[in-house]
Amino acid sequence: MMDTLPEGKAIGAMQAPLQWIFSHTSRFVGAVRITMQDGEGFLLVQKGEPLAAQFRHPFKSLSGPSALKYFSSQPILDFGLWKYEPDEMQDALAVSAEMQALLQPDREFPVPDQPRESDRRSPVAEVVEDVHDAPPGQEPDLLRAVLQHPGVTAVACFADGLCTSSAGDIDADYTVAFAEDLLRWSFGLQSLTPASGAFVRMTLFYRRGNVIITPYGAEYLCIFTTPEVHFGQIRRMIRDVQDGV
């Protein structure tokens, strides 16, 4: 079933309730691929709004609203996020229509404008140019040094919802939105337990790697690592980075 969808770009995998997915995908456009109880399914999500749903199990097959209702009845979903470009989203909607998986079958979806060639440049490509042009000792060199640490695959520096610099193969805009959501969730927990002290570090574990968010002066660092990274070395590296602020 999911093999018929466009491949897209893998963002990450985790576990969360259905409503958490919708509340944390306000900037996301793509597929949420779900695996559970020997079955598999998907949601098409556009900026927090579900557009299609499908679930298949050896003993049941659900499409559209019934699939969405089934997902909502589960306390936790095991899922991965796959970002789509506009043309990939159109293809996914067409496939969903054939499966009768659309949540609003009569709704018309406008064909998005194809991005210009200048818009297709990866944010990472621009960051790499900034790194090479930056004088020694400035922040891009720091991020490049973090990226060279064994097990680190990408790093972004952000504040107030904006990515100030990044290095590695990541979608900078989505990374910042995702990290900001995690920070708000953490600060919300802190407001309930004031004795817990200031925010020090957050680590999210998932099958394909780990995400670490930590303060960096007046900003924050979001660090992506491989699953087998040595966390003692990562913590030491983070302390060194913070001491240098």
N, C-alpha and C positions, 0 to 999 in steps of 0.2 A: 504493500500500500504506500508506505512512505518513500519507496524507491521511485514512484512516479512523480514526486514533487521535485522542484528545482533543488539543487544541492545547497546553494547559499553559502554563507561564511559562518563557520562555527564560532560562537561567542563564549559559551561555557555551559556547564551542566551543574544542576543542584537539585535540592528537594525543598518544596514549599507548597502551601495550599493554593488552590486556584485563584482566590481573590488576591493573594500576594503577587501572583504573576501579573494580573491586570493593573494593580496599583504601582508596579515597578517597571512597567514597559511603556511609559508615557512618550518615550522617544524612539521606541523600537518598532521596526516593521519587518515581519518575517514569520517563520514557523516555530512553534513550540512543539518539539517532538517528545511524546510521552510514552514511557514504558511502565507497565504494571500488570501484575497477576497473569503472567504468561501471554499478555496481549500488548498491543501497541496502538498508538493513536497520535493525532496532531491537532493543533489549533493554528489557525492563521490569525495573527494579531497585527493591528495597525494602530500604533500610538495608544495602546491600552484598550482598544476596542476589538473584541473577538469577531471575526468575519466568517469563519468556517470551523467545523469540528467533526472529527471522525475517530471512531475507536473500533478495533477488531480484536476479537478473542475467539479461540476455537469453538466456543459455545454461544457467542453473540456477536452481532455487528450493529453498531449504532452510528447514525449520521445526523448532522445538523443539531437542532435543539436537544434531542435525546442524548447525544454524545456529550454536549456541554453540561446537561443536567447530571449525567453520570460522573463526569470529572468533578463537578462541584460537590458531589456527595462523598468524595474521598478526602480524608483528613490531610493527607500528604501525597503529592505527586512527584515522581522522579522524572525529570525532564531536562532537555537541552534546548538552547536558543540558537537559531540559525537565521542570521540577518539576510534580507533580500534586497536587491536593487529593484528599481521600479519595474523593469521588464520581467524579472523573476517573480515578483508579486503578481503581475498579471497572469503569468503562466500558472502559478499556484492556484489562483482563483478559478481559472478555466478548468484545471484538473479537479478542483473541489466541486465545481458545478456538475461535472460528469459523474462524480461520486454521490451527488445529491447531498453534499456536506455543507453547503452554504447556509448560514443562519438566517439570511434574508434573501431568498432566491430571486425575488423580483427587483432587488436593488440593482441599480446601474452603477458600475464602477468606472469612472473616467480613465481614459488611457493617459498615463503620466508622460510628461515630456521626457525624452531621452536626455541624459546628462551630456553636457558639452564635453569635449575631450579635455579641456582645461579643468573641468570639475571632477574628472576621473582620477586625478592625481591623489595618491594616498597621502593622508596627513603625515604619515611616517616619513615619506620621501622628503617633504618640506623640512621636517625636524632634522633629518640627516644633514641636509644642506646647512641648517643653522648650526649644527654641531661642528661641522668642518670650518665654518666661518667665525665661530666664537673665539674670543681671546682665551688663553689658558686660565683656568681657575673659575670661569663663570659657570652658571648652572648647567648648560647642556653638556659640558665636559663631565660634570658630576654624574648626570644621568647615564652617560656612556660608560663611566666607570662602574656604576651599579649594574648596568646591563652585562658587563663582562664578568660579573661574579658567577661562579659555577651554579647552574640551576635556575638562574634568572632569565626569563624569556622576554619580558617587556617591563617598562616602568613609565609612569606618568606623574607629573607634578600638577596639582590643581588647587583652586580656591574659588569659593563662591560660584560654583557651577561652571567654571571656565578652566580649560586645560592650558596651563602656561607653557609647558614643554613636555615632550615625551620621546621615548626611544624604544625601538622594537616593533614587532608586528602586531599592532593593536588598532582598534577603531577608537581614536581619542575621544570623540564626542560621546559615544556610547559608554566608554569606560568611566568617564567623569560622571555621567548621569547615574550609572550603576553604583559607583563609589559614594556619591552624595546621598543616595537613598540609604545605603548601609550606614553612613554616618548619622543621618537623621534617626534611624531606628536605634542605633547605639545611644545617642544622646537622649532619646525618649526613655530608654531603660535607666539611664543614669538619673533622670529626673525623679524616678520612682525610688531609687536607692542612692541618695546623696552621699552616703558614707563611702561609696565605692571609689571616690577620688576622681582625678582628671583622666581623660581619655589617653591611653598609652599606645595601644595597638589592637587591631582586629585582624584575625586570620580566618579565612573561609576556605574549607577543604572541599574539593570535589575530585571526581575520578581522573580528570585530565591534568590536574595541577592544583595550585593554591593561589589565593589572592590575599595580599597583606596590605592593610591601610594603616598608616602611621603619621603622626604630626611631623611637619618639617618647617620650623619657624612659624610664620603666619599662614603657611599653606599645608598641604598634605601630599604624601607620596602614596601611590597605588602600585604595588609591585606584584607581578605575575611570576610564578615559579613552576618548575616541573614537579610531579608528585613525589619524587624521591629526593628532593633537595634536603640538605643538612640544615635544620632549623637553628641549631646553635650558631653556625657560621652566619646565617642570615640575620639573627638577632644582634650579633656582634657588628656586622656591617651596618645595620640600621643605627646602632649607638654611635658608630664612628661618623656616619652621615649627620646625625643630629648634633653631635658635638662640634661639627664644623660649621654649623649655621651661625 
